[in-house]
Amino acid sequence: MQSVCLYKEHLQQFVSDDELANISGEALKAKETLISGTGKGNDFLGWVDLPKEISPSIISNIKNDVANLSPKARLFVVIGIGGSYLGARAVIEALQSEFAPMTQGDHPFIIYAGHTLSEDYYFQLLQLLESHDYAVAVISKSGTTTEPAVAFRIIKAHLEMKYGKANAAERIIAITDAHRGALHSIAQQEGYRTYVIPDNVGGRFSVLTPVGLLPIAMAGYDIDKLLRGACDMRDICINNTSLDENPALMYAAIRNILYRKGRKVEILENFVPNLKYISEWWKQLYGESEGKEGKGILPHSLSFTTDLHSMGQYVQEGERLMFETVLSVARPKKRVLIPTDAQNLDGINYLVGKSLTEINHNAELGTILAHVEGGVPVLRIEVPSIDEYVLGQLIYFFEFACGVSGYMLGVNPFDQPGVEAYKKNMFRLLGKPGYEQ
């Protein structure tokens, strides 16, 4: 059953039915290019069929590692940057309590390293690790990317000092290239448990590989349901050729129509704080896939209603350079009702007996209506609730739409040559051999 739905009822004054009909052939051609593997970057299309082709032995091994390590580790450190950690973090933080460190159950609490070079961050992290049992997943195809390499060297040294070299090795899992690279060599030399990052899956599309599945399972969530959701959405994206029946095609088509009309910024908004890292993952997925050759929609995100009190003014009345995609959740996991107050000094007794979701949904609709009136196109993606199955659908929906949208834009959605520019300057400034010029 389809759970992720795209609604365009607030787009009428910005995108016409004729425009959608005119671009539908282009969207279908981009879809065929993607699934036939005939476009740019076709050596990185392993994610397309991944949900239905991932080996059962990989899932079994992940579950065994979770069972073995969970009793030994209060904390599980995921070392990675970009796609090596954002997908897992997006799913975990969508599913866990906002107050998870205080309510964690039988599974380790997931913390992150390798995504920053802040000295204070690592000092505080080492203090935390000194006080708790922990284990580590280090995720890097090469093992030489500066941020995770620095983090792993620091944490590996601490782990070996705390547990001894042999016991430390039992607490480290490496997720890396199958045959080459520094991390592959270290893992072979030290005897770490290893998982493979497939050669044909780029980092930002890797959440449904062990890169994302191991941390998600370690946090106690059902990766079978996650993959089942992705598999069902894959069937929808692959098999449906009508924009009205294929939300990924519709999303890609609308984005490109608006982009060609000068809407250069897309704001992904949510009204549920747990979805913050879904937005962070989405920003990398689309920014790194489309932002090249002087082209691309700039992905931005806001968390409402919080950011209505900071960025809401600009969205309402600033330059008309953006459109909005609202990520809407139909049902909460729990209900909280507004209690009565005899004095009513705050003036909100008119809300007595209403659930916070009812109020939040009206805030969402009120925001959409205001922004549309202010000249901002708004489309809405609705999920019925937040669980593993729905998140699997949402991940695949965004991935497939990204590939189609990138081909419609005329770029290679699967490379990222610009990422290397800052590294070359940093290496030169730090005196890395070979970068003196």
C-alpha positions in Angstrom: 0.0 0.0 0.0 1.3 3.4 -0.9 2.0 5.5 2.2 3.9 8.5 0.8 1.5 10.8 -1.0 2.2 14.1 -2.8 -0.4 16.8 -2.9 -0.4 19.8 -5.2 -3.7 21.5 -4.3 -1.8 24.7 -3.3 0.1 24.9 -6.6 -2.7 25.8 -9.0 -1.6 29.5 -9.5 2.0 28.5 -10.0 2.0 25.3 -12.0 -0.8 24.6 -14.5 -2.1 21.2 -15.7 -0.9 22.1 -19.2 2.7 22.6 -17.9 2.6 19.3 -16.1 1.3 17.6 -19.3 4.0 19.3 -21.4 6.8 18.2 -19.1 5.6 14.6 -18.4 7.3 13.2 -21.5 10.6 14.7 -20.3 10.1 13.2 -16.8 9.3 9.8 -18.3 12.4 10.0 -20.5 14.6 10.8 -17.5 13.0 7.8 -15.6 13.8 5.5 -18.5 17.4 6.8 -18.6 17.7 6.1 -14.9 16.3 2.5 -14.8 17.9 1.5 -18.1 21.3 2.7 -16.9 22.1 4.7 -20.0 22.7 8.1 -18.5 25.7 9.9 -16.9 26.9 8.3 -13.7 25.3 4.9 -14.6 28.1 3.1 -12.7 26.5 4.4 -9.5 23.0 3.0 -9.9 23.2 0.0 -7.5 20.7 1.7 -5.1 17.9 1.4 -7.7 17.3 -2.3 -7.1 19.0 -2.5 -3.7 15.9 -2.9 -1.5 14.9 -6.1 -3.2 18.4 -7.5 -3.9 20.2 -7.0 -0.7 21.6 -10.3 0.5 19.7 -12.0 3.4 23.1 -13.0 4.8 24.0 -9.4 5.2 20.8 -8.8 7.2 21.5 -11.9 9.3 25.1 -10.8 10.0 24.0 -7.3 11.1 21.4 -8.8 13.5 24.1 -11.1 14.9 26.5 -8.2 15.4 23.8 -6.3 17.2 23.0 -9.2 19.5 26.7 -9.6 20.3 27.6 -6.0 20.9 24.5 -4.6 22.5 25.1 -6.2 25.9 28.7 -4.8 25.9 28.0 -1.2 24.8 26.0 1.5 26.4 27.1 3.8 23.5 27.7 3.0 19.8 29.9 5.5 18.0 29.2 5.9 14.3 32.3 7.5 12.6 31.5 8.9 9.2 30.7 12.1 7.3 28.1 13.0 4.7 26.3 10.0 3.3 28.3 7.7 5.7 26.3 8.9 8.6 23.4 11.2 7.6 21.0 8.5 6.4 21.4 6.4 9.5 21.1 9.5 11.7 18.0 10.6 9.8 16.2 7.3 10.4 17.3 6.9 14.0 16.4 10.4 15.1 13.0 10.2 13.3 12.2 7.1 15.3 13.7 7.7 18.7 12.4 9.8 21.5 13.5 13.4 21.6 14.8 12.6 25.1 16.4 9.3 24.1 19.6 9.7 26.2 17.4 9.7 29.3 15.0 6.9 28.1 17.2 4.5 26.2 16.2 0.9 26.6 18.1 -2.3 25.8 20.0 -1.0 22.8 23.0 1.2 22.7 22.5 5.0 22.3 24.0 6.1 19.0 26.5 9.0 18.9 28.4 10.4 16.0 32.0 11.3 15.2 33.9 12.0 12.0 31.6 14.7 10.9 33.5 17.6 12.5 37.0 18.8 13.2 36.0 20.6 16.4 38.5 20.0 19.2 36.0 20.7 21.9 33.6 18.2 20.4 36.3 15.4 20.6 37.4 16.4 24.1 33.8 16.1 25.4 33.3 12.9 23.4 36.4 11.3 25.0 35.2 12.3 28.4 31.9 10.6 27.7 33.6 7.5 26.4 35.7 7.3 29.4 32.6 6.8 31.6 30.7 4.3 29.5 31.2 1.0 27.7 31.1 1.5 23.9 31.7 0.1 20.5 32.4 1.6 17.1 31.4 1.5 13.5 33.9 3.3 11.2 32.5 4.0 7.8 34.7 5.1 4.9 35.3 3.8 1.4 38.9 5.0 1.3 39.8 5.4 5.0 41.7 8.5 4.2 38.9 11.2 4.2 40.3 13.6 6.7 37.4 14.1 9.2 36.5 10.4 9.8 40.2 9.3 9.6 41.1 11.8 12.4 38.1 10.7 14.5 39.0 7.0 14.1 42.6 7.5 15.0 41.6 9.3 18.2 38.8 6.9 19.2 40.8 3.8 18.2 43.6 4.9 20.5 41.2 5.5 23.4 39.4 2.2 22.8 42.7 0.2 22.8 43.9 2.0 26.0 40.5 1.3 27.7 40.0 -2.3 26.7 43.4 -3.5 25.4 44.2 -4.1 21.7 42.6 -7.5 21.3 39.3 -6.6 23.1 39.2 -3.3 21.3 39.3 -5.1 18.0 36.1 -7.0 19.0 34.3 -3.7 19.5 35.1 -2.2 16.1 33.2 -2.8 12.9 34.6 -1.4 9.6 32.3 -0.6 6.7 34.5 0.0 3.7 35.6 -1.0 0.2 35.7 -4.7 -0.6 39.2 -4.8 -1.9 41.2 -1.7 -1.4 41.8 1.5 0.7 43.4 2.3 3.9 40.5 1.3 6.1 40.2 -2.0 4.3 43.9 -2.7 5.0 43.6 -1.7 8.7 40.5 -3.9 9.1 42.3 -6.9 7.6 45.4 -6.3 9.7 43.6 -5.8 13.0 40.9 -8.5 12.4 37.8 -6.2 12.5 34.4 -7.4 11.5 33.7 -5.8 8.2 30.9 -4.9 5.8 31.2 -3.8 2.2 30.1 -0.5 0.7 29.0 -1.6 -2.8 31.1 0.0 -5.5 28.0 1.0 -7.5 26.3 2.9 -4.6 27.4 6.5 -3.8 27.6 7.7 -0.2 24.4 9.8 -0.3 22.4 6.8 -1.7 23.9 4.3 0.8 21.5 4.4 3.7 19.9 1.0 2.7 23.3 -0.7 2.6 25.2 -1.7 5.8 26.3 2.0 6.0 22.9 2.8 7.3 21.4 -0.6 8.3 24.0 -1.5 10.9 23.6 1.7 13.0 19.8 1.7 12.6 19.6 -2.0 13.8 22.1 -1.2 16.6 19.7 1.5 17.8 17.0 -1.2 18.1 14.9 -0.5 14.9 13.5 -2.9 12.4 15.6 -2.9 9.3 13.3 -5.5 7.6 10.4 -3.1 7.8 12.6 -0.3 6.5 13.7 -2.4 3.5 10.1 -3.5 2.9 8.9 0.0 2.7 11.7 0.9 0.3 10.9 -2.1 -1.8 7.3 -1.2 -2.1 8.1 2.4 -3.1 10.5 1.1 -5.6 7.7 -0.9 -7.3 5.6 2.3 -7.4 8.4 4.4 -8.9 9.5 1.8 -11.4 6.1 0.5 -12.6 4.0 3.6 -12.9 4.4 5.9 -15.9 1.7 8.4 -15.1 2.7 11.5 -13.0 -0.5 11.2 -11.1 0.3 7.6 -10.0 4.0 8.1 -9.5 4.8 10.6 -6.7 8.5 10.6 -7.5 7.9 11.6 -11.1 5.4 14.3 -10.1 7.9 15.7 -7.6 10.7 15.8 -10.1 8.4 17.4 -12.7 7.1 20.1 -10.4 10.6 20.9 -9.1 11.9 21.4 -12.7 8.9 23.5 -13.7 9.4 25.9 -10.8 13.2 26.0 -11.3 12.7 27.1 -14.9 10.4 29.9 -13.6 13.2 31.3 -11.4 12.4 29.4 -8.2 16.0 28.6 -7.4 15.6 27.6 -3.7 13.6 24.7 -2.3 12.7 24.8 1.4 11.8 21.4 2.9 9.7 22.1 6.0 8.4 19.9 8.7 6.2 20.5 11.8 7.7 17.5 13.7 11.1 18.0 15.3 12.1 14.3 14.8 12.3 14.9 11.1 15.2 17.4 11.4 17.8 15.0 10.2 15.6 13.7 7.4 16.0 17.3 6.1 19.7 17.2 6.6 20.0 14.0 4.7 17.7 15.4 1.9 19.9 18.5 1.7 23.0 16.5 0.9 21.1 14.2 -1.5 19.8 17.0 -3.6 22.6 19.6 -3.1 25.4 17.2 -4.0 23.4 15.6 -6.9 22.1 18.7 -8.6 24.5 21.6 -7.7 27.0 21.5 -10.5 27.7 23.1 -13.9 26.3 26.3 -12.7 22.9 24.7 -12.2 20.7 23.3 -9.5 18.0 24.1 -6.9 19.5 25.2 -3.6 18.1 22.9 -0.9 17.3 24.5 2.4 15.2 23.4 5.4 13.2 24.9 8.2 11.5 23.3 11.3 8.1 24.8 12.0 6.5 26.2 14.0 9.9 27.1 15.6 11.4 28.7 12.5 8.2 30.6 11.8 9.4 32.9 14.6 12.7 33.5 12.9 12.6 32.8 9.1 8.9 33.0 8.7 9.0 36.8 7.9 11.5 36.2 5.0 9.4 33.4 3.5 6.3 35.5 3.8 7.6 38.8 2.4 11.1 38.4 1.2 12.4 37.9 -2.4 10.3 35.4 -4.3 13.1 33.0 -5.1 11.9 29.9 -3.3 9.2 27.3 -3.3 8.3 25.1 -0.3 7.8 21.4 0.2 6.0 20.6 3.4 6.7 17.2 4.9 3.5 16.4 6.7 2.8 13.7 9.3 -0.9 12.6 9.5 -0.9 10.8 12.8 1.3 11.1 15.9 2.3 8.1 18.0 0.7 9.5 21.1 -1.9 12.1 22.1 -1.6 15.1 24.4 -4.7 17.2 25.0 -4.9 20.8 26.2 -6.2 21.0 29.8 -8.6 23.6 31.1 -7.6 26.5 33.3 -10.3 28.4 35.3 -8.5 31.7 35.1 -7.6 31.5 31.4 -5.0 34.2 31.8 -3.2 33.0 28.7 -6.4 33.1 26.7 -6.2 29.6 25.2 -9.2 28.0 26.8 -10.7 27.9 23.3 -8.2 25.0 22.7 -9.3 22.9 25.7 -9.8 19.3 24.7 -8.0 19.6 21.4 -5.0 17.5 20.7 -1.6 19.1 19.9 -1.7 17.3 16.5 -5.0 19.1 15.7 -3.5 22.4 16.6 -0.2 21.6 14.8 -2.1 20.6 11.6 -4.0 23.9 11.7 -0.8 25.7 12.1 0.6 23.8 9.1 -2.5 24.6 6.9 -2.5 28.2 8.1 1.2 28.6 7.2 0.6 27.0 3.7 -2.3 29.4 3.0 -0.4 32.4 4.2 2.7 31.6 2.1 0.7 30.8 -1.0 -1.1 34.2 -0.6 2.4 35.7 -0.2 3.4 34.3 -3.6 5.3 31.1 -2.6 4.4 27.8 -4.4 3.8 25.0 -1.8 3.6 21.3 -2.4 3.0 18.8 0.3 4.3 15.3 0.9 2.3 13.4 3.5 3.2 10.3 5.4 0.6 8.5 7.6 3.0 8.2 10.6 6.6 7.8 11.4 7.8 4.2 11.5 10.4 2.1 9.8 8.2 1.1 6.8 7.2 4.7 6.0 10.7 5.9 6.4 11.9 3.2 3.9 9.3 4.5 1.5 10.3 8.1 2.0 14.0 7.4 1.5 13.4 5.6 -1.8 10.9 8.2 -3.0 13.5 11.0 -2.5 16.3 9.0 -4.0 14.4 8.0 -7.1 13.0 11.5 -7.6 16.5 12.9 -7.2 17.9 10.7 -10.0 15.0 11.7 -12.3 15.2 15.4 -11.4 19.0 15.5 -12.0 18.6 14.0 -15.5 15.8 16.5 -16.2 18.2 19.2 -15.1 20.9 17.9 -17.5 23.6 17.0 -15.0 25.2 13.8 -13.7 23.3 13.3 -10.5 25.8 10.7 -9.2 29.1 12.5 -9.1 30.4 15.4 -6.8 33.6 16.8 -8.3 33.2 20.1 -6.4 33.6 18.4 -3.0 37.4 18.1 -3.6 38.0 21.8 -3.9 38.2 22.6 -0.1 40.2 19.5 0.6 43.0 20.6 -1.8 43.3 24.0 -0.1 43.1 22.4 3.4 45.9 19.9 2.6 48.1 22.6 1.2 47.6 24.8 4.3 48.3 21.9 6.6 51.5 20.9 4.7 50.3 17.5 3.4 53.0 16.1 1.1 52.3 16.5 -2.6 50.0 19.6 -2.0 52.7 22.2 -1.6 51.8 24.1 -4.8 
